[in-house]
Amino acid sequence: MKKLWNSREERENAQELIDALFPFINDKGMVSNPYTILVRGELKASLNKNTKLNRIGEISIIPTLVELKAEKKHTVQDFEQTYPSIKASFHRKINKPEKRWLLFIPFDLRTKNRKIQILGKKFSIVEKDDLLKKLDIGLFKSKISSFKAFPSEKDKFIDNLPFYFLQSEIYAAQYTQLWKKVESYYDLLRGVVDYSMQYGTYHLRFGTPFSKRTFLGLPTLAIAIDDKKKLEVIDLLSDSNQKFKPIEFSSAQDDNFKFISSLFDHEINDENSIESLMADCFRLYGQSMDSIHDYQAFISLWQIAERITLNAKSQEVADKLNALNKDKLPGSRSKYSLNILAKKRNDIVHRGIHNLDEDDLTILKLNCENALQWLIHNRDQIKTIEHLEAFHLLQDWLVKGEKKQLVREETLSFFLTEMIKNKT
């Protein structure tokens, strides 16, 4: 029998947590209240410390306690003996064989790039009329939720769907799993689209206050067809009633989109690579543009700055972000602006004070875009997070050298070369 908790201290703690939950366990599960939610969460976290729980492991905890109580058992050893069989039972129920699905996601963008590859996942752009010809329209209408449209309005609802759809091949046991399997790819793609449209722009707010800045709204549904031509409609919840107009790239924007998406056309398995960090940044960029509230947009942009500067201290983020503006802006560049924004970030995160205006977001957005451009331009030299750490360390030394005249440029160049050599 495998031990789930190792040390004596861990096992005694687990026993205390199990004993605390037992009065709230019945044949239907656990009585939920603030106390039991906290205790269950701590039991799960203590179990995760040694076993790295997946979703099946998490949902097996309470059924294990139910079985133990029914059998009048309650010790840590009893839990360790029963838990694996409960988990295996859930695994058999949930992990059905996967099958091939074609997933179609509304995508209101006109681009000459009809085939897109994101992190190794292939997408193609198809026209709505061509898609509808493949569907049983009566069945499609019946599967559109009444929350989306009343029966008498479903023809109009279909007419108002975007002119284009993204098509991709996904493997899943059930259609309800499809969106989660594609969501991270779609989030990155939206970030690339918004960046291609918005790079260098200074007017961010479109429409009324509390409207999103994104050009590409989240889909309200997706269409799935399995390998036996079975049709399913995935109902997706939107957090906004905002209407989005179809967008069309200019020639320059289309070129930007093609270039930036090409940076992420392959699988990225190394989280330490600069490509992985850049993918995080573009996802955050998309989340920022998709935010309804200014403070949410601001925090997502600040997270980009934190990722690029590899720092969580606001003042250091501001200093290092400003250093990347070298040769782009005169004088102090954005030093004093970013210092103010660093304080506003702290006010949002630590005090709940949202004292922002459009200029704040524009300044932070443009600085983050400059930093992303710098990262893209230097990606062949700065290949990993260690390389980026070495660069920032060099910048710190350079600032000290400028102030104290202690370090010559040739020594710093040697230092950077040696740092990168030792990290690769």
N, C-alpha and C positions, 0 to 999 in steps of 0.2 A: 504493500500500500504506500503510495507516494504521499509524503508530507506536504501539506499546503502552506503551513507556517513552520519555520525552522527553529528559531531560538526559543528558549523557555519563556522569555519576555513576550515574544510574538504570540505564542500559543496561549499564554495566560490572558493576554489582551483579547484574542479572538474568542476565548471561552466567555469572558465577561460580556462581550458584544452579543454573542449568541444567547446567553442567559437573559440579557436585557430585551431581546426581541421576542423570546418565546411566549410571554404573556399576550402578545399581539398577533400570534400566528393561529389561524384556524384552517379548516379544511378547504377554504376558498383562497387562501393566501395570507397576506399581511394587512392588518388594519393600518391605514395610512394616516399619519398625523405628523406635525413637525418633528416630534421626538423620534418616531420610528424612521422617518425619512433620513434624518441625520445619522442615526445608529446604523441603518442599512448601508448608507453611503460610506461610513467608516469601515464597516465589515468588508464591503466590496473593495475599497482602496487598500486595506491591509492584505486582502487576498491577491490583488493585482501586483503588489510589491514583489512577489516571488513567482507568479504564474503568468503575468501579462495577459489579462482577460480579453477575450473578444466578446462580441455581442452575445453569443450563445452562452459563454461562461457567465456573463452578468445576469442573464435572465434565468439561469439555473439555480441561483442562490436561494431565493425564497421557496421554490418547489422542494428543494432539499430540506429546508427547515420544516416545511409542511409534512414531508414524509417522516422525518425524525420525530416530530411531535406525535404523529399517528402511531408510531412504533414505540413511543415512550423512551426515546433516546435523546441525548442532549449534549454529549461531549464533543470536543474538537475531533477526537478520533472517530466518533460516529459520523460526523460531518465529512471527514476525509474519505471514509469508506463509501458513503452514499452518493456524494457529489459527482464522481466520475460517471456513474450509470445514468443519473438524471441528465447530465450534460450530453452524454451520448444519445439519449432518447430525443432531446431537442435537436441535436445535430441531424438525426435521421429525418425528422419532420421538416426541418427548414431547408436543408441542403439537397433539394431535388436537382436532377440533372439539368444543366443549362441548355437552352436552345437558342437558335439564331433568330434575331429580330431585326427588322428595318425600322429605324426610328426617324420620324420626321418632325423637326422643330421649326416653328415659325421664325423667319429671319428676314426682317424688313430692310434689306440692304442690297443695293445694286452695285455690283462690282464685276470687273472683267475677269477676276480670278474665280472661276467656277469650281475649282477643286482646291480644298484647303486641308492641310495636315497639321494637327496640333498634338504635340507630345506623342507622336506615332499613330494617333487615331485619325483615320481618314474621314473627311466630310466632303460631300458634293452639294452644290446648290441646284435645286430643281424648282421649276415653276409650279405654282399652285394648280393651274389648269391641268397640267400633266399628271400631277398627283391625284387630283379628284377623279380623273378618268379611270384610275386603278381601283377606286373605292366603290363599295356598295353605298351609295349616297343615303339611302333609307336607313341602313344600319348605322352609318356614321352619325346621322342626325339623332338616332335613338340613344347613342352613347354620349352625346354632348350633354353635360350636366344641366339641369334646370336652373342651377345657380348662375350658369353662364348666359342662358337664353331660354325664354319660354318656348314651348313647342311652335307657336305661331311666328316666332322671331328667329328660328334656327336657320332659315334660308338667308336672311339678312346677316346673321352672325357669320355664316360661311363666306358670304360675299365680302365681308369686312376683314377676313383673315389676310395676312400679308401675302403679297404677290409671289414671294419666294419662301422656300423651306430648305433647311439644312437636313441632308440625309446622311445617316451613318449606320453601320452594322454593329450591333451590340449583342452580346451573349448574356442571357439571364434566365433563371428558372421561371420567373413571373414578370409580367409587364410592369407591375408596381415597383420593381427594382431598377427599371431602366434609367429613370431620371438621375438617381443617385450615382449610377455608373458613368454618366456623361457630364454631370454637373461641373466638375472641376475643369474639364476641357472647355466647356461652354463659358465658364467664368473667365478663363484666360483669354479666350477668343473675344469676348466682349471688351475686356481691357485693351486688347490690341486694336479693336475697332475704334473705341473711344479715343485712344491715344493718337491713332492715325487721323481722326477727325479734329481733335482738339489741340494737338501740339502747337504751342506758341500762341494760343488764343488768349484773350484777356477779358472776354465777356462770357461769364460762365452760366449765368442764370437764364433759363429759358422758360417762358410762360409766367405763371404766378408764383408767389412765395410758397415754400414747401413743395416745389416741383423738383423732379430729378434733373440732373445735368446731362445724363446719358443720352446718346442718340439711339440706343437700342434697348428698348424695354424688355423686361423678363417676359417670356411666353406665358400665356394663360392656359395653354394645353399643349400636348404633343400627341402625335399619332404613331401607333405601333402596329406592325404587321409581322406575324411570325412566319416560319417556313412552310406552314400549311395554309397561308393566306388568311389566318384569323385576324380580325381587326379589333384593336383596343384603343381607347382614347384615355390618355393620362391627364387627369385634372390637376393643374398647377395653380397654386394660390398666388395672386399678385398682391403686393402691399400698397398699390396705388391705382387710382382710376385715371391716371394721366394718359392722354392720347399722344401717341408718337406718330410723326409723319414718316413716310418712307424716305430713306436717305440714299443719296447717290454720291459716291466718291468723285472728287475732281481727279484729274489725271495724276497730279502730285500726291494726293491722298491715297489713290490706288497703289501708286508705287511704294509709298510708305508702308501701307498695309501688307503688300507682297513681301517687302524686305523684312519687316518686323516679324510677321508670322513665320517666315522662313527660319528665323532664329530658334523657333520652338517646334520645328516640324518632325523632330525625332524624340524618342523616349529619353527622359532625363532621370537616370536612376541614382546618380550621385548627388546627395543633398548638399555636399560640400562644394559643388561646382558653381561657378559664377552664373551659368545658365539657369540653375535651379533658383538662385537668388533673384535673377532677373524675372523669372516666371512668377515668383511670389510678388514682385513689385508690380507687374502688369495686372495680376489678379486684384491687388489692392487698389490700383488705379481705377479699374472697372468698378469696384465696390464703392469707391469714393464718388465717382460720377453717378452711381445708382442710388446714392443716399438722398433721402428726402430732407433731412435736417442738416443745417450747415455744420454743426459740431461733429456729426457722424462723418461727413465728407472730409472735414479737417483732420480728424483722428486717423482716417484711412491714409490720407496723404502723409501725415506725420509718421505713420508706420512704414511708409516707403523710405522716408528719410532715415528712420532707425535701422532698417535693413541695409541700406547702402553705407551708412556710417558705422554699422556694427556697434551701436551704442544705445543704451536706454536712458542715459542722463541727458536731460533736455538741453542744457547749455552746451554740452559737448556735441550733441547732434547738430545744433545750430552752427557751431564753430566749424565742424568738419564739412557740413553741407555748403557753407559759404566758401570754404577753401576750394571747392570744385568749380566755383565761378571764376577762378583765376583766368585772366585774359578775355573774359566775356563781359565784365562790367567794370566801370571806373571806380576809383577811390576805394571806399570801404566795401564796395560791392553790395551785398545784402546783409552785412553784419548786423546793423542796428535793427533792421526790419525783422530778421530771424530771432534776435534776442527778445524782441517783444512777443513774437509768436511762440517762443519757448515758454515764456511765462503764461501765455494764454492756454497753451497745451496743458500745463500743470494745473491751471485753474479749472479746466474742463474735467481732467482726470481725477484730481484730488479734492476739488471743492464744489464741483457741479455747477460752476459758473460758465455760461456760454456767451461771452462778450466778444462776438465775432461780427465782421462785416465782409462784404464782397471783396474788398481789397485784400483782406487777410488771406482769404482762400486763393485769390489770384496770385499773390506773391508766393505763397507756399507751393501752389501748383507749378508755377513757372520754374521755381528753384528745383523742385523734384524732377521736372522734365529735363532741366539742364544736367542734373546728376545722372539721370537715366541715359541721356545722350552720351555723356562722358563714359559711362559704364559700357555702353554698346560699342563706342569707338575704340575702347581699350581692352575689349574682351579677349583678344588674342594674347595680350601680355598678362592681364590679370585674369587668370584662368580658374582660380579657386578662391574660397573665402580666406585661406591663409595668405594668398597673394594680396588680397584686399587689405587684410590686417597689416601686412608689411608696408603697404602704401600709406595707410593712415599713420602708422608709426613713424614713417619717414617724414610725413607732413608735420607731426608733432616736433620732431627733431629740427626740422627746417625752421619752424617758427622760433624755437629757442635759439637756433643759430643766427637768425636775422636780428633777434633782440640782443643777444649777448656776444655775438661775433666769435663763438667758440668752435663752430664746426664749419669746415670748408665744404663747398659743393661736391668736390671730388670724393671726399670721405663719405658723404651721404650717399652718393651714387654707388660706391663700393658696398656700403652697408645694405642698401636695398637689394643689390645683386646677390649678396651672400644670404640675406634673409630668405629670398625667394628660392635660391638654390637649395637651402636646407629644408624648405617646406615641400619641395616637389620630389 
